[in-house]
Amino acid sequence: MISVGNLSVGGSGKTPVVAALARLLLEAGERPAILSRGYARRRSADGVVVVSDGIRVLEPVERSGDEPQMLARALPGVPVLVCPDRHLAGRVAEHQLNCTVVLLDDGFQHLALGRDVDLLMLPASDLDDAVLPSGRLREPLDAASSADCLLVPGSDEDVVRVSETFDRMPIFRVSNRYGPLEGIDAPAAGARVVAVAGIARPARFFTALQAQGYEVVRAFQFPDHHWFTPRDLRRIRAVARDTAADLVVTTGKDAVRVEPEAGWAVLPMTAAIEPAARFTSWLRDRL
């Protein structure tokens, strides 16, 4: 079992890293499965919800939650299961879906399960933070020492800062890569867009759009995992019309909660763990 977690509340980029690990394991000949608790589902269910069996997506987003749904659609060949009891979900993955490696999304504090590899996302900003309620850390910073390695999102300078604090641990950098817009014919550079995000730390999404040459004429920020209401969508459409925007752009995570919505595009994002060859070698040795 491989766990990906973090110390702070809110998003730190765990789910894209889980997707990157699943692809790496597939390439290595493994059959990985992803276990999630299905946070912020609209319709909870008893027992294990098999969102994807690795062949097809079996459940709607209301029963899966947004992140499991996004993973299920993006990762053919990778079963995705949701259950608060992730030991039970792991048994289903192993015995019914023949999975060889289990990926635990947001598992650092899930001590009921043993794991073979414990990966901790640690942004450099966590070094300056405090434990709840004074700050955003769920546990003290020195808890990071119990991880097998640290994954630092951000710049090389961020990696150096973390390395100076945890100098005896393997540390790798996580970078986000944004692809061309999906879901609509690619507009010309300089197109005017309304940007819509219901994710943690949405500034990264807005900055990525601008870096691709789009003019963000209005940025809508909703809470993480926000379920869009008809009123929300009418308001976004009205702003797009009034600002003469060429299109509305959202994130992959938000897109599973607003479909079908004509005239919207998605900015895809993937994570890369670097240096790739060194990390792959390290992970294979651990497994």
Stockholm file with secondary structure:
# STOCKHOLM 1.0

chainA/1-287         MISVGNLSVGGSGKTPVVAALARLLLEAGERPAILSRGYARRRSADGVVVVSDGIRVLEPVERSGDEPQMLARALPGVPVLVCPDRHLAGRVAEHQLNCTVVLLDDGFQHLALGRDVDLLMLPASDLDDAVLPSGRLREPLDAASSADCLLVPGSDEDVVRVSETFDRMPIFRVSNRYGPLEGIDAPAAGARVVAVAGIARPARFFTALQAQGYEVVRAFQFPDHHWFTPRDLRRIRAVARDTAADLVVTTGKDAVRVEPEAGWAVLPMTAAIEPAARFTSWLRDRL
#=GR chainA/1-287 SS CEEEEESBSSCCSHHHHHHHHHHHHHHTTCCEEEEECCTTCSSCCSSCEEEECSSSBCSCHHHHCHHHHHHHHHCTTCCEEECSCHHHHHHHHHHTSCCSEEEEETCTTCTTSCCSEEEEECCGGGGGCCBTTTSSBSSCGGGGGGSSEEEEESCHHHHHHHHHHSTTSCEEEEEEEECCCBSSCCCCTTCEEEEEECSSSTHHHHHHHHHTTCEEEEEEECCTTCCCCHHHHHHHHHHHHHTTCSEEEEEHHHHHHHCSCTTEEEECEEEEEESHHHHHHHHHHHC
#=GC SS_cons         CEEEEESBSSCCSHHHHHHHHHHHHHHTTCCEEEEECCTTCSSCCSSCEEEECSSSBCSCHHHHCHHHHHHHHHCTTCCEEECSCHHHHHHHHHHTSCCSEEEEETCTTCTTSCCSEEEEECCGGGGGCCBTTTSSBSSCGGGGGGSSEEEEESCHHHHHHHHHHSTTSCEEEEEEEECCCBSSCCCCTTCEEEEEECSSSTHHHHHHHHHTTCEEEEEEECCTTCCCCHHHHHHHHHHHHHTTCSEEEEEHHHHHHHCSCTTEEEECEEEEEESHHHHHHHHHHHC
//
